[in-house]
Amino acid sequence: MTAGAVLQLLCAGAARGLVDALQARFAAETGARIEGRFGAVGAMKEALVAGAPCDVMVLTDAMVCALVEAGALDGSTRAPLGVVRTGVAVRAGDADPAIGTPDALRAALLGADRICFPDPARATAGIHFASVLRRLGLEETLAPRLATFPNGATAMAALASTPERAAIGCTQITEILAMPGVRLVGPLPPAFELATVYSAAVARRAADRALAARFVELLTCAGARDARRTAGFEVDPLSGTARS
Protein backbone atom coordinates (compact mmCIF):
# COMPACT_ATOMS: atom_id res chain seq x y z
CA MET A 1 0.00 0.00 0.00
CA THR A 2 1.08 3.58 -0.72
CA ALA A 3 -1.30 5.46 1.59
CA GLY A 4 -1.37 9.18 0.92
CA ALA A 5 0.55 8.95 -2.35
CA VAL A 6 -0.61 10.88 -5.42
CA LEU A 7 -0.30 9.53 -8.96
CA GLN A 8 0.15 12.33 -11.49
CA LEU A 9 -1.61 11.45 -14.76
CA LEU A 10 -1.51 13.19 -18.13
CA CYS A 11 -4.28 11.60 -20.15
CA ALA A 12 -6.05 11.91 -23.48
CA GLY A 13 -9.67 12.88 -23.01
CA ALA A 14 -10.67 9.68 -24.81
CA ALA A 15 -9.66 7.67 -21.73
CA ARG A 16 -11.18 9.86 -19.03
CA GLY A 17 -14.30 7.73 -18.60
CA LEU A 18 -12.17 4.64 -18.05
CA VAL A 19 -9.92 6.41 -15.53
CA ASP A 20 -12.97 7.67 -13.64
CA ALA A 21 -14.40 4.13 -13.55
CA LEU A 22 -11.20 2.66 -12.09
CA GLN A 23 -10.17 5.37 -9.62
CA ALA A 24 -11.93 3.82 -6.62
CA ARG A 25 -10.42 0.41 -7.32
CA PHE A 26 -6.94 1.92 -7.62
CA ALA A 27 -7.36 3.77 -4.33
CA ALA A 28 -8.62 0.65 -2.58
CA GLU A 29 -5.71 -1.45 -3.84
CA THR A 30 -2.89 1.05 -3.32
CA GLY A 31 -4.06 3.75 -0.91
CA ALA A 32 -3.07 6.32 -3.52
CA ARG A 33 -5.23 8.86 -5.31
CA ILE A 34 -5.06 10.01 -8.91
CA GLU A 35 -4.51 13.62 -9.84
CA GLY A 36 -5.40 13.64 -13.52
CA ARG A 37 -5.08 16.21 -16.24
CA PHE A 38 -7.17 15.40 -19.32
CA GLY A 39 -7.33 16.93 -22.76
CA ALA A 40 -6.33 16.81 -26.40
CA VAL A 41 -3.35 14.55 -27.04
CA GLY A 42 -1.31 17.44 -28.41
CA ALA A 43 -1.99 19.49 -25.31
CA MET A 44 -0.95 16.59 -23.06
CA LYS A 45 2.30 16.18 -24.97
CA GLU A 46 2.96 19.90 -24.64
CA ALA A 47 2.32 19.69 -20.89
CA LEU A 48 4.84 16.86 -20.50
CA VAL A 49 7.48 18.70 -22.52
CA ALA A 50 6.85 21.85 -20.47
CA GLY A 51 7.65 19.95 -17.28
CA ALA A 52 4.22 19.20 -15.83
CA PRO A 53 4.30 16.53 -13.09
CA CYS A 54 3.73 13.14 -14.70
CA ASP A 55 3.92 9.53 -13.54
CA VAL A 56 1.77 7.94 -16.25
CA MET A 57 0.67 9.05 -19.71
CA VAL A 58 -2.28 7.76 -21.72
CA LEU A 59 -2.23 8.92 -25.33
CA THR A 60 -2.61 7.59 -28.84
CA ASP A 61 -0.20 4.72 -29.34
CA ALA A 62 1.58 6.67 -32.08
CA MET A 63 2.29 9.54 -29.70
CA VAL A 64 3.33 7.21 -26.88
CA CYS A 65 5.82 5.60 -29.25
CA ALA A 66 7.16 9.03 -30.27
CA LEU A 67 7.63 9.98 -26.62
CA VAL A 68 9.37 6.67 -25.94
CA GLU A 69 11.77 7.48 -28.78
CA ALA A 70 12.30 10.93 -27.31
CA GLY A 71 13.23 9.38 -23.96
CA ALA A 72 10.25 10.82 -22.06
CA LEU A 73 8.38 7.53 -21.52
CA ASP A 74 9.60 4.04 -20.60
CA GLY A 75 8.93 1.82 -23.60
CA SER A 76 9.12 -1.37 -21.52
CA THR A 77 5.92 -0.28 -19.71
CA ARG A 78 3.92 0.63 -22.85
CA ALA A 79 0.60 -1.27 -22.93
CA PRO A 80 -2.48 -0.84 -25.15
CA LEU A 81 -5.92 -0.08 -23.73
CA GLY A 82 -7.81 -0.76 -26.95
CA VAL A 83 -9.17 0.86 -30.08
CA VAL A 84 -11.43 3.92 -30.05
CA ARG A 85 -13.44 4.98 -33.07
CA THR A 86 -14.47 8.52 -33.90
CA GLY A 87 -18.23 8.97 -33.84
CA VAL A 88 -21.15 11.31 -34.27
CA ALA A 89 -23.34 12.51 -31.40
CA VAL A 90 -26.59 14.39 -30.89
CA ARG A 91 -28.32 15.69 -27.79
CA ALA A 92 -30.00 12.99 -25.75
CA GLY A 93 -33.52 13.98 -26.76
CA ASP A 94 -32.89 14.56 -30.48
CA ALA A 95 -33.58 12.17 -33.33
CA ASP A 96 -30.66 10.29 -34.87
CA PRO A 97 -29.69 11.55 -38.32
CA ALA A 98 -28.61 9.09 -40.98
CA ILE A 99 -24.79 9.04 -41.13
CA GLY A 100 -23.98 5.63 -42.63
CA THR A 101 -22.66 6.89 -45.98
CA PRO A 102 -20.70 9.98 -47.05
CA ASP A 103 -23.83 11.42 -48.70
CA ALA A 104 -25.90 10.81 -45.57
CA LEU A 105 -23.27 12.38 -43.34
CA ARG A 106 -23.04 15.36 -45.68
CA ALA A 107 -26.81 15.87 -45.49
CA ALA A 108 -26.78 15.54 -41.68
CA LEU A 109 -24.07 18.18 -41.37
CA LEU A 110 -25.80 20.54 -43.78
CA GLY A 111 -28.97 20.16 -41.72
CA ALA A 112 -27.29 21.10 -38.45
CA ASP A 113 -27.49 24.58 -36.93
CA ARG A 114 -24.35 23.98 -34.86
CA ILE A 115 -21.53 21.45 -35.18
CA CYS A 116 -19.38 20.86 -32.08
CA PHE A 117 -15.99 19.15 -32.23
CA PRO A 118 -12.60 19.31 -30.51
CA ASP A 119 -9.47 21.28 -31.38
CA PRO A 120 -8.69 20.73 -35.09
CA ALA A 121 -4.97 21.30 -34.45
CA ARG A 122 -4.23 19.21 -31.32
CA ALA A 123 -7.08 16.73 -30.73
CA THR A 124 -7.11 13.39 -32.56
CA ALA A 125 -10.80 13.52 -33.42
CA GLY A 126 -10.73 17.24 -34.19
CA ILE A 127 -7.86 16.90 -36.66
CA HIS A 128 -9.66 14.04 -38.36
CA PHE A 129 -13.09 15.67 -38.47
CA ALA A 130 -11.62 18.82 -40.00
CA SER A 131 -10.20 16.61 -42.77
CA VAL A 132 -13.62 14.99 -43.23
CA LEU A 133 -15.19 18.42 -43.71
CA ARG A 134 -12.58 19.24 -46.35
CA ARG A 135 -13.14 15.94 -48.16
CA LEU A 136 -16.88 16.58 -48.18
CA GLY A 137 -16.30 20.09 -49.55
CA LEU A 138 -18.12 21.62 -46.58
CA GLU A 139 -15.37 23.49 -44.76
CA GLU A 140 -16.30 26.94 -46.09
CA THR A 141 -20.05 26.34 -46.31
CA LEU A 142 -20.31 25.26 -42.68
CA ALA A 143 -17.71 27.64 -41.23
CA PRO A 144 -20.30 29.90 -39.52
CA ARG A 145 -21.84 26.87 -37.79
CA LEU A 146 -18.62 25.19 -36.63
CA ALA A 147 -17.81 25.39 -32.92
CA THR A 148 -14.45 24.05 -31.75
CA PHE A 149 -13.37 23.35 -28.17
CA PRO A 150 -10.13 22.41 -26.38
CA ASN A 151 -11.07 18.72 -26.20
CA GLY A 152 -13.83 16.24 -26.83
CA ALA A 153 -15.32 16.51 -23.35
CA THR A 154 -15.84 20.27 -23.60
CA ALA A 155 -17.21 19.84 -27.13
CA MET A 156 -19.76 17.30 -25.93
CA ALA A 157 -20.70 19.41 -22.91
CA ALA A 158 -21.37 22.31 -25.28
CA LEU A 159 -23.45 20.07 -27.53
CA ALA A 160 -25.51 18.91 -24.55
CA SER A 161 -26.35 22.48 -23.56
CA THR A 162 -26.61 24.21 -26.93
CA PRO A 163 -29.90 26.04 -27.55
CA GLU A 164 -29.80 25.55 -31.32
CA ARG A 165 -32.72 23.57 -32.71
CA ALA A 166 -30.57 21.11 -34.67
CA ALA A 167 -27.07 20.38 -33.39
CA ILE A 168 -24.58 17.62 -33.99
CA GLY A 169 -21.12 16.76 -32.70
CA CYS A 170 -18.12 14.61 -33.53
CA THR A 171 -15.40 13.25 -31.27
CA GLN A 172 -14.03 9.95 -29.93
CA ILE A 173 -16.80 7.50 -29.03
CA THR A 174 -15.45 7.14 -25.49
CA GLU A 175 -15.93 10.86 -24.91
CA ILE A 176 -19.49 10.72 -26.23
CA LEU A 177 -20.41 7.80 -23.97
CA ALA A 178 -18.94 9.53 -20.92
CA MET A 179 -20.93 12.77 -21.32
CA PRO A 180 -24.46 13.08 -19.89
CA GLY A 181 -26.91 14.82 -22.17
CA VAL A 182 -25.57 13.49 -25.47
CA ARG A 183 -26.12 10.23 -27.30
CA LEU A 184 -23.95 8.29 -29.70
CA VAL A 185 -25.46 8.02 -33.18
CA GLY A 186 -22.68 5.81 -34.47
CA PRO A 187 -19.16 5.81 -35.86
CA LEU A 188 -18.25 7.82 -38.91
CA PRO A 189 -19.09 5.99 -42.16
CA PRO A 190 -16.45 3.54 -43.42
CA ALA A 191 -15.09 5.99 -46.00
CA PHE A 192 -14.17 8.37 -43.16
CA GLU A 193 -13.43 5.85 -40.43
CA LEU A 194 -10.81 6.61 -37.81
CA ALA A 195 -9.91 3.82 -35.39
CA THR A 196 -7.19 4.80 -32.95
CA VAL A 197 -5.20 2.65 -30.54
CA TYR A 198 -4.61 4.25 -27.15
CA SER A 199 -1.79 3.14 -24.88
CA ALA A 200 -0.44 3.88 -21.42
CA ALA A 201 3.18 4.12 -20.29
CA VAL A 202 5.18 5.15 -17.24
CA ALA A 203 7.01 8.47 -17.47
CA ARG A 204 10.79 8.40 -17.10
CA ARG A 205 10.49 11.04 -14.40
CA ALA A 206 7.81 9.16 -12.40
CA ALA A 207 8.14 9.79 -8.68
CA ASP A 208 7.09 6.24 -7.77
CA ARG A 209 7.71 3.89 -10.69
CA ALA A 210 6.16 0.88 -8.94
CA LEU A 211 2.93 2.78 -8.26
CA ALA A 212 2.86 4.11 -11.83
CA ALA A 213 3.40 0.62 -13.25
CA ARG A 214 0.55 -0.69 -11.09
CA PHE A 215 -1.80 1.89 -12.56
CA VAL A 216 -0.80 1.00 -16.13
CA GLU A 217 -1.43 -2.65 -15.27
CA LEU A 218 -4.85 -1.81 -13.83
CA LEU A 219 -5.88 0.13 -16.93
CA THR A 220 -4.79 -2.57 -19.37
CA CYS A 221 -5.24 -5.89 -17.54
CA ALA A 222 -7.76 -8.59 -18.45
CA GLY A 223 -9.68 -7.81 -15.26
CA ALA A 224 -10.48 -4.32 -16.56
CA ARG A 225 -11.59 -5.52 -19.98
CA ASP A 226 -15.29 -5.07 -19.23
CA ALA A 227 -14.63 -1.57 -17.92
CA ARG A 228 -12.77 -0.72 -21.13
CA ARG A 229 -15.60 -2.07 -23.27
CA THR A 230 -18.18 -0.11 -21.27
CA ALA A 231 -16.11 3.04 -21.72
CA GLY A 232 -16.13 2.54 -25.50
CA PHE A 233 -12.83 0.78 -26.20
CA GLU A 234 -12.73 -2.14 -28.62
CA VAL A 235 -10.55 -4.79 -27.00
CA ASP A 236 -11.23 -8.16 -28.72
CA PRO A 237 -8.82 -8.05 -30.47
CA LEU A 238 -7.10 -4.73 -31.08
CA SER A 239 -8.06 -3.74 -34.59
CA GLY A 240 -5.39 -4.27 -37.21
CA THR A 241 -6.78 -1.21 -39.05
CA ALA A 242 -6.23 1.10 -36.11
CA ARG A 243 -4.06 4.09 -36.78
CA SER A 244 -3.07 7.51 -35.43
N, C-alpha and C positions, 0 to 999 in steps of 0.2 A: 504493500500500500504506500501511496505517496500523498498522505493527507495534507491538505493545504496547498499543494502544488497547482500551478496554472500552466496549461498547455496553450501556447500561442499558435493560432491557426490562421494561415492565409488561404482562402478557399474561393474557387469559382462559385458564382451564384447558383450554378446548375446543381451543386451538391449540398446546398444549404438545408433542404428538406431532410436529407439523409442524416446530416450532422445533428440536426435538431432531434431526430427520432432516436439517435444513439447516445445523446449526451448523458441521460440519466444512467444508462447502463455503464458508461465509461466512468462516471463518478462513483457508482456503487462498487465497481471492480478495483478502482485505483485510488479513490479518495481525492482525485484531482478534478479541477473544473476546466472547462474550455473557454478561452477568450478568443472568439473568432471574428475575423474581418472577412466580409464577403463582397464580391463584386465581379466586374468584367475581368476576364483572364489577363488582359493587357494591364489593367490597373493593379492587379495582384502582383504581376511580375515587376511593375514599376515600384511597388511598395517594398518588395524584397530587395531590389537593387538599391533603393534609397536607404536601406538599413532598418526597416521596420522589424520588430521582434518576430521571430518565426521559428517554430519547432517542426511544424508539418505544413506541407503545401498540397493542395488538391487543385489540379488544373487539367487542361486537355493533355493527353499523353504526349502530343507533339511538343508542347511547351515544357512539360516536365523533362522530356529528353534533352531539350535545348539547355535547360538549366542544369541538368546533370553534366552535360558537356562543358558548361561554363564553370563548373566546380561549385555551384551554389547548393545543389541537392545531392544526396548520397544515392547513386544509381543502384546499389545493392538492396536498397529498401523500396524501390519503385514497385508498385503493385496496382493493377487495374481494378476499378470499381465496376465498370460496365460501359455500355454504349448508351448515349442519349441522342434522341432524334430531335430535330427542330420542328415545332408544330405551330398550329394556328389556334387562337383562342377567341372566345367571345365572352360577354358578361353572362353571369350564371342564368339570368332569366331570358336571354335572347335566343332566337332560333338559330340553328346551325346553318351556315351557308354551305353550298356545295364547293368543295376545294380539291376534288380528286383528280383533276386534270389541269394542265396549264390554262386552258380557256376558262374553266370554272373558277380557278383561283383569280384570274384576271378580272372576271365579272364580279367576284366577291369583293375584291379590293376597290374596284370602281364604284361599287355600291356603298362603300363605307364613308361615313362622315369624318371619322378619325381613325388613324392607324398607329398603334403604339408598338414600339420595338426598342431594343437596347442599342447602346452606343455603336454606330456603324464603323467606328475606327478601332475600338478596343475589345468589344464583346463578340464572342464566337458567333452567336445567332444574329447579332446586329450586322456584322460584316457580311454574313451570308445573305440575309434578307435584303440588304441594299443591293447585292448583286442580282438577286431574283427580280427586284424592281427594274433594274437596268435591262435584264434579259427579256422582261415582259414589255419593255418600252414605256413604262409608267412613271419613271423617276420624275420627270418634269411635270407631267399631268397631275400627279398626286402630291407634289411638293407642299402645297398649302395645307394638306390634311395629314402630313406625316408629323408624328410626335416622337422624339427620341429621348431616352433616359439613360442614366449612368449604367444600369444593368437590367437584367430581365425581371428581377423582383420589383423594382420601381416602375418598370413599364407595365407590368401586370396590375400593380396597385392602382396606377393611373387609369388603366382600362376598366377596372372594377368600379371606379368612382366617376368616370366621365359622364357628363350630362348629355352628350350627343346621342341622337336617336339611334344611329347605326354606327357601331364601333367594332373594330377588330384588332387583334394583336398577334404578334409573332415573336416567339423566343423558344428556349429549350423546353421540352415537354416537362422535365422535372420542375422547372420554375412555374409553369402553368399549374401543375397538380398541387403545388405547395401554397398557392395563393387563394384565399377565400374570395368569393365574389366573381371568379372567372371559371370558365369551363373549357376543357380541351375539345376542340372540334376534331382534330386529327393531325397526323404529320403532313408536312408539305408533300405535294404529289411527287411521284417517282422521278420525274424529269428535274425536279429541284431538290431532291432529297439531300439532307445533310445528317450523317450519323457519325457522332464523335465519341471516341474513347476518352474517358476521364481516368486519371491515375492519381495516386497519392505517393508521397515520398518524404523522407525525413530531411530536414535542412541540415547542412553541414555545421551551421552555428547553433544547432539545437542545444538548449540548456540542459535537458535531461534526455539523452538519446534513447534510453530504455523506455521511458514513458512515451516518447514520440513514436517509437517503433510499435508499442502496444496499441496506440490509437490507429496507426495504419493497418495493423492486423485486424482490429475490430471493424474498421470500415470495409475491409476487403475479404474477410473470412467467410467460409461457407455458412456459418451460423447467422450472418447478417444478410444472407442472400434474399430472404423474403422482404427484409426492410428495404433493400436496394430495389427490388421489383416494385414494391409499393410506392417508392419515391419516383419511379419512372425510368430506372435503369434497365436495360436489356442485358441479362447476364448468362443466358443459356443458348449457345455459347457466345462469347464476344464476337460481334459481327466482323467478318473478313472484309466487308466493304467500308468499315468505319474509317474516317479520316479526320484531319484537322487536329 
